[in-house]
Amino acid sequence: MKPPFSSNPLSSGEEISSRNWFYIEEDFSRKTRWLILWRLVFISLFLLLTAFLHEKENLFLFPFSFPPLYFLIALQYFFSILYIFFLLKRAAIQPIALFQLFIDGLFVTAVVYVTGGIESFFLYLYFLVILASGTLFFRLGGILAASYAGVLYALLLLLQGTGKIPFYYGLTDQPPSYSQRYLIYQIVMNGMGFFFTGYLSSFFSEQSRVQRSQIEIQKKNIVQLKELNRIIIENLDIGLITLDFENKIQSINRAGERILGRNSGELINKPLTTVFPDLDLGPGPNALAEVTRQETSYEDPNGSVARLGFSFNRVKEDQSYGIGNIFSFKDISEIKAMEDHLRQVDRLALMGKMAAGIAHEVKNPLASISGSIQVLRDEYKEKGTGERLLKIISREVTKLDLLMNDFLAFTRSVQTIESRLDISNIILETIDLIRENKESPQTISWKLDVEPNLFFKISTGELSQVLWNFLINALQAVPSNGEIFIGARHHQTEMGEPCIEIRIRDNGPGIQAMDQAKIFEPFYTTKDRGTGLGLSIVQKIISDRGGKIRLNSSPGQGTEFIVIFPEG
């Protein structure tokens, strides 16, 4: 509940100030507003009591008291309205509070006087003023208010005892009927009561202030811890999803949104299995407790398929009672691709060791066969017979020799002269060579987006061979009016490391999923002509230079090769 008469209340989302003085000012202002409210309530009840006693004059011994009581009540209403006015004008709070307590003390003294003085049963009103002062100004306020009330009460009794004012309001001829000793006794005893009340009110107010201050500090610490936890969770590179007992998503961090390609609004309160259809949670509410690290496939809204590694953790308040689950996951597509690549490298290395010897053994006889065929061609040329058969044999031997050369280039490590090249220049030169080729259709549209100054340490021949293979494949895939895009830029890996990214994209028929898994394997080709070693050699060159190659293709939507070289 917010304090009454607040012209600028704190919003619920406003942070608690870390400055103690701000907290004290706000607390004092709140107490002052409540004091005004309770004074209005008390004055209204006092007015009803006065009106009731006025109707029952035989129950009240001082009939002359009613007119001044009504006047005093009206005066308190006036001052209360005045206090509210100053508060709304945002005047200084403490002077207003001090003035209120000063007026309250005079009001109580006047009420006590007109209702019988020493015999007035409204003496308890002094204690209310002391309690209010102790609550507002703590120990000093309680002591000063007790002193103020004691002085006013003593002054009233002394004036009555010395005959300066009558003992009974309205009865000027009433003689005093109390001894000075009795008056002093009343002053001392009530004064002690005033100070005791002031001490107790200030003591409890001090304790309340300390406790509220500690609570505010704890609240601030909790807010800071929550903010720290939020920052930590939001900056993790793994996705985190919190689940309730029904495995419905309650929250997801920023990394999770990025990995899944969805925002939290699409996921909150949805069952986990609707996001991960391939996920098998098992039967029973405790099935998740038995799930450790696993993997699953995930297709984002754009149709891209990723491989995710995940694990479950039960969130517990104590050793036995769980309050939910945490589903943590990470995109391991690149890791899986690297594992596949390493397995392929190992397999190819073994194949290379076995096949290199075979290739050498085959190549030597090929040279002898080729030489013998040349001699036979010279002889048959003179005789004019068998020329066609010899041409076929010669062509096939040449093809076989080309295959052996490609295979040897693939299996052996060739020491090349490396230099720090500007990749952008090599890309532009290679494109010019292909476009000037007579077999290259002039209707092909070439789109370039190549940044300058892309330096990398590689031999010119190797880089040209990589680009030539990709561009020739793209040229053969697109129709006569097709489009080929070549882009190169400075970029960063997922780990934040600088790299050079080369993209070659065409709008051809695309590559079937079953072919994508084998396209870099030796001797695998989807073309009528070719050895099937071009992309294998390209992959080997890129891998030897610490680079990576990625394929994005869908049937009917074209093909894109992405090459990543570490910058340097």
N, C-alpha and C positions, 0 to 999 in steps of 0.2 A: 504494500500500500504506500503510495507516495505521500509526502507531507502536504498538509493543506496550505493554500495561499502561495503555492510555488509558481513563480512567473516563468521559470526556465528550468523545468525538471530534467534530470539526466535521462537520456535515452537508454533503453535496455542494452544496446550494443556498444555503449560508450565504455572505454576501458577505465579501470580504477587508476587514479593517479598514483605515481610512486612517491609523491611528496607528502610527508606527514601533515604539513600545515594545511594542505588542500583538504585532506580528510577531516581535520579538526574543524575547519571552517564550514564544510558541508554538514558535519554532524551538529555543530552549534546552530546553524541556520535551521536545520530540521527540528531541533528541540525547541527553538524559539517559536516556530510556526505551531508546533503542537501545544505550547504553552498558551498561545492566543486562542487556539481552538478550545482547549479545556477551560480556560477562563470564561469564554462565552457560554459554554455548557453550564458551568457552575453558577454564573450570574443569572442565567435563565432559570435554573432550579431554585436559586435563592429568591428570585422574583416570585415564583409560584408559592414558595413557603411564606413569604411576606404577605402575599395576597390572602393565603389561607388563614394566617394568624390575624390579619386585619378583619376578616369575617368573624373570627372567634375572639373578640376583644376580651372576653371574660377569662380566656386562657393565658392572656399576656398581661403582665403587670405594668407595662410602660406604653400606654396608648399614644403618648406624644411621639413615640419613636417612628411611627409609620411614614409620615411625610418626609423626614430626612432620609429614611431608608430608600424610599422610592427615588429621591434625588441622587443618592449615592449610587444606586443601581444604574440610573440613567447616565450618570457621569462615567461609570465603568464601560457601559456600552459605547459611549462617545470615544473614550480613549482606545478601546479595542479596534474600532473602525479606523482611528488615526494610526494605530500600529500597522494594520493591514495596508493602509495607503502607503506608508513609508517603505514597507517591505516590497510592495509592487513597484515602487520607484527605485528599488535596489539601493536603498540607503544603507549606511553602516549598521551591521547587525548588533554588535555588542552595545553601543550606546542605546539602541532601542530596547534591548533586553534589560539594561541597568535602569532605564527610565521606567519600564514596566514594573520592576520589583520595587522601585522607590514609591510609585503611585499605589501599588498593592499594599505596601506597609501602611501608608496613610489611610487607605480605604479601610483596612482591617481595624486600625485604631479608632477611626470614626464610627465604624459599626459597633465596636465594643463599647464606646462611650455612650452612643444613643440607645443601646440596649441594656444599660445598667452598670457599665463600668466594671467594678470589681466583681459584681454579681452576674455579669453577662456570660451566657453559655456559648458565645461565639469566639471565646478566647482561642479555640483550636485553629481558627483561621490563620493565626501567626505561624503555626507549624506548617501549613500549606505553603506559605511564602518562603519559609526557610528551606523546605524540601525542594521547591522550584529553583531557588538560588543555588543550593548544593548540586543539583542536577546540571545546571547550566555552567556554573563556574567552579565546580568541584570543591576542594577543601577550603580554599580561600573564600569562595562564595558562600559556603555554608557558615563559616565562622563570622563573616561580615554581616550576613543576614540575621544570624542569631543575635549579634551585638545590636544591630539596627532595631530588631523587634524588641529586645530587652530595654533599650533606651526609650522607645516610644511608649511601651507599656509602663515603665517606671515613671516617665514624665506624666502620663495620664493619671496614675494613682497619686503622685505627689501633688499635682494641681488640684485633684479632688480632696486630698488630705489637708492641704493648706487653705481650702475654701476658695481657691481661685475660680473654680468651676463647681457647679452643684454635683452631688453624687448621683442624682437621678435627673436625666435630661427632661426639661419641661417643668421640674418642681424646684423653683429657685429658693423656696423657704425651707427645704428639707435639711435638717442639721446633719453633720457627719456622725456616723454611728460606729466607726471602726477606729481602733487605736493605731498610733504610728507603728508600734511593734508589729501589729498584724499586717499593716501595709508593707512594711519592710520584708516580713516573712513571705508574703505573696510575691513581691518583686524578686527575692532571692530564689525561691523555689521554682517559679515559672521561668526565671532567667536560666537556671540550671537545666530545666527541661528544654529551653530553646537551644542552648549550646549542645546538649546531648543529641537533640534532633539534627542540628547542623552537622555534628561530627558523623553521625550515622549516615545521613544523606550523602555527605561528601565522600565517605568511605566507600559506600556501595557504588556511587557514581564513578569514583576512581577505578574501582575494580571492573566496572562495566566498560569503562573507556579502555583499560588495558586489554580486556578480553576482545573487545571489538577491534582494537588495533592489531592484536595477534591474528584474529580471524581475517582481517583485511590483508595482512602479510601472507597468510596461508593461501588466501584466494589469489593473490598476485603470483605466488609461487606456483600454484596449480595452473594458472593461465599461462605462465612462462613455460612450465613443463609441457602443457598441451601444445603450445606453439612450437617448442623444440621438437616434440615428437612428430608434429605435423610436417615440419621442415625436413626432418630426417627421412620420414616415410616418402614425402614428395620427391626427394632427391635421390632415392634409391634407384638403381638401374634395373631392378626386378619389379615385376608386377605383384601387387598385394591386394587380395580381395578378402573382405571379412564376410562371414556367412553366419546366419542364425541356425537354429536347430533343424529347420526345414531345408537347409542348404540354399536359402535365398540370399542374393547378394545385398549386403547392407552398405558397403562402401568399396571404393577402388581408388588407388593412387594414380598419380599422373603418368608414371611409367607404364602401368597397366593399361590406361587409356591409349597410350601411344602404341603399345605392342598389339592391342586388339583392334586399333583403328576405330574406336567408338568412344563417345563421351559417357560420363557417369549417368546422365539422365536416361540414357537408353538401357542401362544395366541394372539400376537400383530396383530391388524387390523382384527381380527375375530369378527363376531357378538356375543354378549353375549349369545344369545339363542343357538348357536352351542355348547357352553361349558356347558350350563345348559338347556337341552331340555325341562325339566319339568317346566321351569320358564315361568309364564304368565305375560307379561309386559303390556298387555292391548292395546287397539287401540289408535292411535294418538301420536304425538310427545311429548305431555305433560303427557303421561300416567305414566311415572316414578315419576312425582311429587306427584301422589296420592298413591304411594306404600310406606308403612311403614315397620315395622318389620314383616317378614314372614319366612317360612321354606320351604326347597326344598330338594329333594334327588339328590345325585351326585354319579356317578360311575366313578372311576379313571381308567387309562389305564390298571391297573392290575386286574380290575374286582371287586375291593372292593367297597362296597356301603356305603356311609356316609350320615349322616343327617346334613345339613347346615342351620344355621340361618343367615339371611341377611337383609340388609336395604339399601335404596337409599338416597343420599343427592345431591341436586342440587348445583352446584358451580356457584356463581354469582359474577360479578364485581361490581354491585351496587344493589339497591333494586329491580330492575325489570329484568335486562338483565342477562340471564344465559349463561355460556360458556361451560358447560358440566355437567357430573354426576359422582358421586363416588359411587361405589358398594362395600360395606363392608360386609364381611361374616366370619363365624367362624364355625369350626367343633363342633357341639353340640351332636355328637353321644353318647359320654360318659354321657353327661347330660341327654339325653333322656333315655339312658339305666338305669341311676340311678333313673329317675322318674318312669320308668316301674318297676324297682326293688322295689321302695318304695310303689308303688301301690300294687304290688304283696305281699309285706310284710304285708301291712295293710289288704289285703284280706285274707291272710293266718292266720293272727292274729285273725281276726273275725271267720274264719273257725275253728281255733284251740279252741277258747273259746266254740263254740257250740259243736264241735266234741269230746272234751276231756271228757265231761260228758257222752256223748253217749258211748264212748269207755270204760269208767269205768263200765257203766251199762251192756255193752256187755261182758266184760271180766269176771265179776263175774259169770254170768250164764255159761260161757264157762268152768270155773273151775268145776262147778257142773256137767255139761254134761260130761266133760272129766273123772271125777271120776266115774260117773254112768256107762260110757262105759267100763271102766276098770273092774268094778264089773261084768257087763254083759259078758265081754269077758272071764272072769274066769269061769262063769257058762256055757256059750256056749262051752267053750273049753272042759269041761267035757262031755257035751252032743254031741259035734261034729257038731252042726248045727249053721248056721248064721255067721260063722267066717269071710267069705269074706265081707259081708255087714258091719260088725263091723270094719274091717280094713279100708274100704272106709270112714266110718264115723270118725274114729280116725284120718286118714290122713287129712281130710278136717278141722277137729277141730284144729289140730296142725297148719295147714296153716293159719287158721283164727286167732289163738293165736299169730302166728308170725307177722301177719299183724297188730294186735292190739299193739304188743310191738313196732314195727317200728313207728306206728302212734303216740303212746304216747311219744316215743323218739323225734319225730318231733315237737310235740305240746308243750312240757313242757321244761322249762329251768332246766338243770341238773347242779348242782354245781360240777365242776370237779377240780382236783388238777392240777394247771398250773405250768409249770417250763420253764425256758429258754432253749429250745432244739436246737440242731444242726440239722436243717432240712435235710441236706445232708446225715447224718447217717441214719435217719428214712427212707429216700427214698431208700437207698441201701438195708436196711434190708427188707423193704416191697417187693422190687423186688426179692430178694433172696427167700422169702417165696413163692411168686407166681411161680417162676421158678421151685421150688422143688415140687409144687403141681402136683399130678399124672394126673390131668385133663388138665394141661398146656402142649400144644404141644411142643416138644423139637425142632421142626423145626422153631419156631418163632425167628426172629432176633431182639435182644434188642440193641438199640443204646443209650449210656449214655453220657451226657455232664453236669456233676454236679460239681459245684464249692464247695470247702470246706468252713467251718466256716460260714454257713448260719443260724444265730441264730434268733429265734422268740419265744415269750412267748405263749405256747399252751400246752395242755395235750397230752401225747403220744397216748392215745386212739383216741382222735379226729383226730389228724394228720394221724394216721394209717388208720382210717375209710375213710378219704377223699381220700388218695392215693389208698387204696384198691378198692374203688368204681370206680375211674377213670381207673385204670389199668385192672380191671376185665371187664369193658365195652369195653376197647380197645382190650383185648384178645378175647372177644366174637365177635368183629366186623371184625377182620382181618382174611384172609384165613390161611390155615395151614402153608404156607411159607411166611406169612406176616411180617411186620416190625413195631416195636413200638419204638418211640423215647421219652426219658425222659430227660429233661434239667432243670437245676436250676442255677440261677446266681444272683449276686447283680445287681440292675438296678435302674432306676429313673422313676418316674411318669411323666406325661406331665407337671406337675407343678414343676418339678425339685426335688421332695422329694425322699429320698432313700427308696428303697423297695426290696423285694425278689420276683423274678419271677420264677414260676414253669410252664413248658410246657410239656404236654403229647399229643403226636401226633401219629396217626396210619394211615396206608394206606388202610383202609377198604372202604366200599362202600359210606361212607359219610352219612349225614343226610339231609333229604328233608327240604326245607325252611319252609313249613307249620309245620313240627315237631320241628324245632329249636325254634319257638316262644313259644312252650308249654313244652319243654323238662324238665324244672325245676319245672313244676307244680305238685302238689301231685297227686298220682294215675295215672299219665300219663306215659305210657310205650309203646314201639314199639316191645317188646319181648313177646314170648308166656308165659314165666315164669317170675315171679317177681312181687313185690307189687307196683312198680311205685313211691316208696318213697326214693330210694337211692340217686338220684341227688338232690332231695328236701332237704334231711337231710344234704348233702354235702354243698349245698348253704347256709343253715342256719348256719352251723358251721363256714364257711368262713366269712359270714356276721357278725356273733357275734364277730369275732376276728378282725373286721375292715378291712377285705380283700375284694377283688373283684374277680369275675370270668367272663371270656369272652370265647365265643364259636366261632370258625372259622371252617366252614365246607361247602363243596360243593359236590353234588352228583357225585360219581365216583372219587373224589379227596381226600378222607380221611377226618379225623376229628382232630381238635386240640382244647384242653382246655388249657386256660391260667389262672393261679391263681396268684393274686398279694397280698402279705402280706406286711404291713408296717414293715420296718426293726427295730429291737429292741429286 
